[in-house]
Amino acid sequence: MLSIFPFRSIGKPSESILKSAYHGKDTKPRYPRAKRFLLVASLAFAWGHGASALAVSPSAQQTGNRFVQENTTQTGVQVKIETLRADDANAIRAAGFGFVRFGVWVDRLDDVAYRDRVAGAFRIAASAGLPVLVTVRSTQPLIDIRTAAADRPEALEAAGLRFAQAVEQLARTFGSGMLAIELWNEPDLEKYWPTGDVSSTFGPFMRAVCARLQTHPPGLPVIGFGFSRAPRPDSAQDALLRTATHGHASCVDAVSYHAYGMTAGAIREVARDIRKRYGMPAVITEWGVPSEGIADGNGTDAQARRVRTFLTTLDRNATPLVSLYEWKDTRSGTNSRERSYGLVSANGDPKPALAAARASLRTARGDTSGSLKATVP
């Protein structure tokens, strides 16, 4: 089997190495913990609107008091650890975003340079008062593809245990700078699930992850599973959600999915459906629109218009958390459309969509004084 899980060969010293890189010699990570409390409150409020509401999981309970507030959505934006700079974090905070989302790939945490980039990204986010929604997955197969069919359930269970232990260690190392942990990203797409047939491998693996996290809660809200589409009834995504949570109903505190192209009405309907059938809130961990390849008019203006419409029509009672994709254009995208989802250019120059987002976020929080200061409350 591939050695893809962190801390397996390097052991406990890795945690102190990561903490040292994160904290630095003379500084402590700074981040407004009230944001995490607010997320728990928002999840609890959304939960309470469900027809078959369940109790909040132990992971969420350990995050602190619930300041239950109606009409609240925490809005963040996705960044990449390779390109995140202090100026970016300050600009994100000033625009009114409450958190950043980025991914951590557990199969790469054996690499010192990668660990340093992860720690550096947490440090930069904390310096601007931005907690992190961390999406955790592996980019390598979870089990050896040569594993015999009869041995796969046991191998997947063992892989799930190791993955959960990696999540626990990330939470111990960076928990003070985390808003929540998201288990996986788009497992319903072959590109992001490298372990073969997802219908037969995702469930056993994720049930093992859930079993471990239920007995060893990370002390943070846990959401899952970042589906590329909403898990509507009878969809492939819904089947994966059912098999992952079977026997572990409180494994996650919210169902996460990506809402590209969805209307406000469709998002409300998905939220209602998930509350009714699973007894938990639905959160959106990716929504965005490119500035290239748009049919309705000038690209940057159309992008701004759609961002404004999305943020102003969002039902904040139904959706306690939303993360926009993305902060900065991606130079490495395979085509111009994929390279142009950013609110700012790859060079950091603001696009009209940034002003649209800033104005919409200011309106949502009832602020008429201008943007937030890029300082820690």
Helices and strands as residue ranges (DSSP letters): H 13-23, H 34-48, H 58-61, E 74-78, H 86-95, E 99-105, G 106-108, H 112-127, E 132-137, G 149-151, H 152-174, G 175-177, E 178-183, G 190-192, H 198-215, E 222-227, H 236-245, E 254-258, H 264-278, E 282-287, H 299-313, E 321-324, H 352-364
